Every structure is written in C-alpha cells, then in structure tokens.
C-alpha cells in the first residue's frame, strides 16, 4: 500500500488558478501565469449558471522524507478531501471548482498573498451569483485579510460564506517554537548517534529529519514573520478598527481536536495505527533505558568514557517516552487543539464580524497530511467527513444554496 507522505501544514499556500489570476513560479502576487486547475462536477443537467462558486485557500505543506513534488494540498482539496465533500453537499446541477496551489507563495507575506486572492475573485468572471471562500490553516488568515479589509483590496460583494478549517486565526506558536524544538531533538538523538552508533538512533531518525526540515521551511519562507503569535500582521488582522467581515457573510468555524503526536504520525503512514506508533516509541524508549543502565554501571567502574553515553541514552529514553507531551508543550504550545495549532487560535474571533454559525469540532483531526483536517486517528474516518459535510450543508442552507440529499 502506498505510504502517505508526512506533511506539515503550517503556513502558506495559495489559492490559484489560471483564470483566477494565480501565481506561477517566478511571478509576483497579483500577476498572471499558469497553474493547475482542478475541477469536478456534481453531475446531472440543470442550469448552466451555478448558484455558487467556491474559492479554496489551502495551507502550506512542507516537504519531508520520501515526499514528491506534490505537497499534499491538492489532494486535500480533491477526491476524499474538501472538494469531494463540496461535491456531495451540492445540488446535482451545481459544479464545484477547486484550485491547486502555486508553489511560490512561500516567497511572499500574507498581505501579498491576500492581494492575489482578492484579485482572483475580482477577475475570475464567475457567473455564479454567490461565492463561498474556504481556507485551511494559514489559508484562513489569507482569506480574512482580504475580506476584512475590502477598502484596501476591493469589493467582493458576492461572498456570502467564509469557512475556517483548522485556521491560524491568532498566529501559530510552533512558528516560534520549531527551531528550539528541532535543536533539542537533534541534540538528544545526535548525542546517541555520536556516543554509541548510528543504529542506536534508527527509531527516531525520521523525527529528527522531520524537525530539521520543518526548521528549514520556517527559516526560509517570507510568511513565517507574519504567522508568529502577536505579529504585526495578526495585531492588525484582529483589530476591528482596521476592518471587519460584513454581517451579511455567514462564517463557519471547523476546528481539529486531536493533538496526539502518535496519531499525527500514524495518519500519515497507511501501514501504521496510533497504537502501533506508540508501541514502537515505547519499545525504543525501553531499549534506550536498558542501554543507559548498562552505561551507568560502566561509568561507575570506569569514571570516564561511558558517562557521555549514559547521559545521552538517559535523555533519549526520557525524550522518546514523553515525545507527544514534549511536542505539545514545546512545539504546539498547548495540550488543547490539533497537532499543530492550539484550540484558541483555531477559533474565529467574535470581533472579526460576520454572522457566526455553530462551530464544528473534529475531535480526531490532527491538522496535516493530504487529507488536511480530515486526517484522523488510525487511518479511519470516525465519521469526520460526515461531520464536516453536515457543517457545510448548514452553511449552504443559511445562504440559500440548494444541496442534494446524498
């Protein structure tokens, strides 16, 4: 079975299609260019004028070992992901058009991304009378910037709905914490590598690589300064004096509630379960404990060379056994939320305006992978897609958009 690639959706990513004024590699926000367009249809006949056009603003998926050129966000908005849910929630006569991301969004701050997003809506020429915008992770901040500050970006009066899916609405603590967390993990497991043998760190090398690549993304993208909590961008975005969402726009908050690191890893590898990942991690910690004990005995008799080894394996044992807690405390910044964003930052602030619908909580969602916030524990759906679809149907009803009974 094909292994799903471990991804991070921390930051960026664009909404882009050629007809919508998307970004192409090497262009600047708002410019023309070509990029992939993903379209699906609800099927059936009916009117040639769709009642609604969806604009999807994905979050950023970082590259990890064994990954390929597709960072997963297209998959997230395709098939089993959001696009599939929109298709199943629509009337049979209503086509659903999704968009693939432009890779170079990482080169721009959120304000510039929002400018391109607004330009896409204004120049899209859709015949639909209504528009619903959906964002995931950083994509929500991009949408809010454009919609709340229409005086700067232009009128988008067709927008009737705004959906925040695992949104970074008040920054992401992991944008600040990732470098120190990665440094800690690299130090612990690197010490095991140096003072014992490369084989001693085999069980945790993927996590070390995972952290290192995360830091690489963090330090080399223009979006990260904006994404930090209390950044100038978020202070302005969450200040109603600078602009709010019109009350005519219905807002739907969909948040993830599973911050278990073992579930995050399992959800990205089709051959693993949460229990399986926990078992591997526990076994590795036990082996390290035994090695550390032997090394401490050796240190007692030799008072020399085995002391660094004993220290390294003691730290490795503790770190591996407590890795989920360490990830939450020193990475995510909270034990409440999904595996990358706290519960608080996923919540749409009341001061942003709009007319809020009942929030949807996906208790098993862990934020990242090709399925985005649909990524679930033990690779099983646990009714997550049905829950999300019910929320989307509620929004469609609220803005008088027909949907099928599927």
C-alpha positions in Angstrom: 0.0 0.0 0.0 1.3 3.4 -0.9 2.7 5.3 2.1 1.2 8.7 2.7 3.9 11.3 3.0 4.3 13.1 6.3 3.5 16.7 5.8 3.2 19.8 7.7 0.6 22.4 7.1 1.9 25.2 8.9 1.9 28.1 6.8 1.3 29.4 3.4 -0.1 28.3 0.2 -2.2 29.9 -2.3 -5.3 29.8 -4.0 -4.5 29.9 -7.6 -5.9 29.0 -11.0 -5.0 30.5 -14.3 -8.4 32.0 -14.9 -8.3 33.5 -11.4 -5.1 35.4 -11.8 -2.9 32.9 -9.9 0.7 32.8 -9.2 3.1 30.9 -11.4 6.7 30.1 -10.3 8.8 33.3 -10.6 6.0 35.7 -10.7 4.8 38.2 -8.1 1.4 38.2 -6.3 -1.3 39.5 -8.5 0.5 38.7 -11.7 -0.7 36.3 -14.4 0.7 32.9 -15.1 -0.3 29.4 -15.3 -1.0 26.7 -12.7 -3.1 23.7 -12.3 -6.9 23.9 -12.2 -8.8 21.1 -10.5 -12.5 20.9 -11.5 -15.2 18.5 -10.6 -18.9 18.5 -11.3 -21.8 17.3 -9.3 -23.2 15.7 -12.4 -26.6 15.8 -13.9 -28.1 18.5 -16.1 -29.7 21.6 -14.8 -28.9 25.3 -15.1 -25.7 26.4 -16.8 -25.3 29.1 -14.2 -24.1 27.6 -10.9 -25.7 29.1 -7.8 -22.3 29.3 -6.0 -18.6 29.4 -6.8 -16.1 28.0 -4.2 -12.7 29.5 -3.7 -10.3 27.4 -1.7 -7.3 28.8 0.1 -5.1 25.9 1.3 -2.4 26.0 4.0 1.2 25.1 3.4 2.5 21.5 3.4 6.3 21.2 4.0 8.4 18.5 2.3 9.5 15.5 4.2 11.5 12.3 3.6 10.1 10.2 0.8 7.9 13.0 -0.4 7.4 14.0 -4.1 6.7 17.3 -5.9 3.0 17.2 -4.7 2.9 18.7 -1.3 -0.5 17.2 -0.5 -2.6 20.3 -0.6 -4.1 19.5 -4.0 -5.1 16.0 -2.7 -6.6 17.7 0.4 -8.9 19.7 -1.8 -9.6 16.8 -4.2 -11.3 13.4 -4.0 -11.7 12.3 -0.4 -10.9 15.8 0.8 -12.8 19.1 0.8 -13.6 19.1 -2.9 -15.3 15.7 -2.6 -17.4 17.0 0.4 -18.4 20.1 -1.5 -19.4 18.0 -4.5 -21.5 15.7 -2.3 -23.1 18.6 -0.5 -24.1 20.4 -3.7 -27.2 20.1 -5.8 -26.7 17.8 -8.8 -26.8 20.8 -11.1 -24.1 22.7 -9.3 -20.5 22.3 -10.4 -17.7 22.7 -7.9 -14.4 24.2 -8.9 -11.4 23.9 -6.7 -7.9 25.3 -7.2 -4.4 24.0 -6.9 -1.7 26.0 -5.0 1.1 28.0 -6.6 4.4 26.8 -5.1 6.0 30.2 -4.8 3.5 31.6 -2.3 6.2 30.8 0.3 8.1 33.8 -1.1 5.5 36.3 0.0 3.9 37.6 3.2 0.2 37.0 3.9 -0.7 40.5 2.8 0.7 40.0 -0.7 -1.0 36.6 -0.8 -4.3 38.2 0.2 -3.9 40.7 -2.6 -3.5 37.8 -5.1 -6.5 36.1 -3.6 -8.7 39.2 -3.8 -7.6 39.7 -7.4 -8.5 36.1 -8.2 -12.1 36.7 -7.0 -12.5 40.1 -8.7 -11.1 39.0 -12.1 -12.5 35.5 -12.0 -15.5 36.4 -14.0 -17.7 33.7 -12.4 -21.3 33.6 -13.5 -22.4 32.4 -10.0 -24.4 34.9 -8.0 -22.7 33.8 -4.7 -19.2 32.9 -3.6 -18.1 30.9 -0.6 -14.5 31.0 0.5 -12.9 28.2 2.4 -9.4 28.2 4.0 -7.3 25.7 5.8 -4.6 26.7 8.3 -2.7 29.8 7.1 -5.1 30.0 4.2 -7.7 31.3 6.6 -5.6 34.2 7.5 -5.1 35.0 3.8 -8.9 35.0 3.3 -9.6 37.1 6.4 -7.1 39.7 5.4 -8.8 40.2 2.0 -12.4 40.0 3.2 -12.0 42.2 6.4 -10.1 44.9 4.6 -12.0 45.3 1.4 -11.3 49.0 1.3 -7.7 48.1 0.5 -8.3 45.0 -1.7 -11.5 45.9 -3.5 -15.2 45.0 -3.2 -16.0 41.3 -3.1 -19.8 41.6 -2.6 -20.6 38.2 -4.0 -19.1 36.5 -0.9 -21.8 35.1 1.3 -19.9 32.5 3.3 -16.4 32.1 4.9 -15.2 28.7 6.2 -12.2 28.4 8.6 -10.9 24.9 8.7 -8.2 24.4 11.3 -7.5 28.1 10.9 -4.5 30.0 12.1 -6.5 33.0 13.4 -4.2 34.3 16.0 -0.8 33.0 14.9 0.9 29.7 15.3 3.1 29.2 18.4 5.0 26.5 16.5 6.4 29.1 14.2 8.4 30.5 17.1 9.0 27.1 18.8 10.1 24.9 15.9 13.7 25.9 15.8 14.4 25.3 19.5 12.3 22.1 19.5 14.2 20.8 16.5 17.5 21.8 18.1 16.6 19.9 21.2 15.6 16.7 19.3 18.7 16.9 17.2 21.0 17.3 20.2 19.5 14.4 22.1 19.4 11.9 19.2 22.6 13.3 17.7 24.4 12.5 21.0 23.1 8.9 20.9 24.5 8.7 17.3 27.9 10.1 18.3 28.4 8.2 21.6 27.1 4.9 20.5 26.4 4.0 16.9 24.2 5.2 14.0 21.9 2.2 14.6 21.1 3.5 18.1 19.0 6.3 16.7 17.3 4.5 14.0 13.9 4.5 15.7 13.9 8.3 16.0 15.9 9.5 12.9 12.6 10.2 11.0 11.5 12.5 13.7 14.9 14.3 13.7 14.7 14.7 10.0 11.1 15.8 10.3 12.1 18.6 12.7 15.1 19.6 10.7 13.0 20.0 7.5 10.4 21.9 9.5 13.1 24.4 10.6 14.3 24.7 7.0 10.8 25.8 6.0 10.5 28.0 9.0 13.7 29.9 8.3 13.3 30.2 4.6 9.7 31.5 4.0 8.5 35.0 3.9 5.3 34.1 5.6 6.8 33.0 9.0 7.2 36.5 10.5 3.5 37.1 9.8 2.5 33.7 11.2 4.1 34.2 14.6 1.7 35.0 17.5 1.4 38.7 18.3 3.0 39.6 15.0 2.2 42.9 13.5 0.1 41.2 10.9 -2.2 39.5 13.5 -2.4 42.5 15.7 -3.8 44.4 12.7 -5.9 41.5 11.5 -7.7 41.0 14.8 -8.2 44.7 15.5 -11.8 45.6 14.4 -10.9 49.2 13.9 -9.0 48.3 10.8 -11.9 46.4 9.3 -14.4 43.6 9.9 -16.2 40.9 7.9 -19.6 42.2 6.8 -22.6 40.8 8.8 -24.1 39.6 5.5 -21.4 36.9 5.4 -22.0 33.7 7.3 -18.9 32.3 9.0 -18.3 28.6 9.8 -15.5 27.5 12.1 -14.3 23.9 11.8 -11.6 23.0 14.3 -9.5 19.9 14.9 -9.2 18.5 18.4 -6.6 15.7 18.3 -3.1 16.9 19.3 -1.6 13.4 19.8 1.8 13.2 18.0 1.4 9.4 17.7 -1.9 9.8 15.8 -0.3 12.5 13.6 2.5 10.1 12.5 0.0 7.2 12.1 -2.3 9.3 10.0 0.5 10.0 7.5 1.6 6.4 7.1 -1.1 4.0 5.8 0.6 0.9 7.3 0.6 2.3 10.9 -2.0 2.9 13.6 -1.8 5.2 16.6 -1.3 2.2 18.8 1.4 0.8 16.5 3.4 4.1 16.6 3.0 4.3 20.4 4.3 0.7 20.6 7.3 1.4 18.5 8.1 4.6 20.5 7.7 2.7 23.8 9.9 -0.1 22.7 12.6 2.3 21.6 12.4 4.1 24.9 12.7 0.8 26.8 15.8 -0.3 24.8 17.4 3.1 25.5 16.7 2.7 29.2 18.4 -0.6 29.3 21.4 0.7 27.4 21.6 3.7 29.7 21.5 1.5 32.7 24.4 -0.6 31.4 26.3 2.6 30.6 25.8 4.0 34.1 27.1 0.8 35.6 30.2 1.1 33.3 30.5 4.7 34.3 30.5 3.8 38.0 33.5 1.5 37.4 35.4 3.5 34.8 34.5 7.1 35.7 35.2 8.0 32.1 34.2 7.2 28.6 30.8 5.7 29.3 29.5 8.8 31.1 28.5 10.7 27.9 26.9 7.6 26.5 24.9 7.1 29.7 23.8 10.7 29.7 22.8 10.5 26.0 20.8 7.4 26.3 19.1 8.6 29.5 18.0 11.7 27.8 17.0 9.7 24.7 14.9 7.4 26.7 13.0 10.1 28.5 12.5 12.2 25.3 11.2 9.2 23.3 8.9 8.1 26.1 7.5 11.6 26.5 7.6 12.8 22.9 3.9 13.6 22.5 3.9 15.7 25.6 7.1 17.5 24.6 5.7 18.2 21.2 2.6 19.7 22.6 4.3 21.8 25.3 7.3 23.0 23.5 6.1 22.9 19.9 2.3 23.5 19.6 2.2 25.4 22.9 -0.9 23.8 24.3 -2.5 20.4 25.1 -5.7 21.7 23.6 -6.1 21.8 19.8 -4.8 19.7 17.0 -1.2 18.6 16.5 -0.1 21.9 15.1 -2.5 24.7 16.2 -4.0 25.4 19.6 -7.7 25.4 20.1 -7.6 29.1 20.8 -6.0 30.1 17.5 -8.4 27.9 15.5 -11.4 29.8 16.8 -12.7 32.7 14.8 -12.6 35.9 16.9 -16.0 37.4 17.5 -14.6 40.9 16.8 -13.9 40.0 13.2 -17.5 40.4 12.4 -19.7 38.3 10.1 -22.6 36.1 11.3 -21.3 33.0 13.0 -22.9 29.6 12.6 -22.5 26.8 15.1 -18.8 25.7 15.2 -17.9 22.2 14.1 -15.4 20.2 16.1 -13.5 17.3 14.6 -12.3 15.5 17.7 -10.0 13.1 15.8 -8.4 15.6 13.3 -4.7 16.2 13.6 -4.4 19.1 11.0 -1.9 17.8 8.4 -1.4 15.3 5.5 -3.1 15.0 2.2 -6.5 15.0 3.9 -5.8 18.1 5.9 -8.1 18.5 8.9 -9.7 15.2 7.8 -6.6 13.4 8.8 -7.8 11.1 11.5 -6.6 8.6 14.1 -5.7 5.1 13.0 -6.4 6.0 9.3 -10.1 5.7 9.9 -12.7 8.3 9.3 -14.6 8.1 12.6 -17.5 10.0 10.9 -15.2 13.0 10.5 -16.2 13.7 6.8 -19.9 13.3 7.7 -19.5 15.8 10.5 -17.7 18.3 8.2 -20.3 17.8 5.4 -23.1 18.5 7.9 -21.5 21.8 8.8 -21.0 22.7 5.1 -24.7 21.9 4.5 -25.7 24.1 7.3 -23.8 27.0 5.7 -25.4 26.3 2.3 -28.8 26.4 3.9 -28.0 29.6 5.7 -27.2 31.3 2.4 -30.0 29.7 0.4 -27.9 27.4 -1.7 -29.5 24.1 -2.7 -27.9 20.8 -1.9 -28.5 17.2 -2.6 -29.9 14.7 -0.1 -26.8 12.4 -0.5 
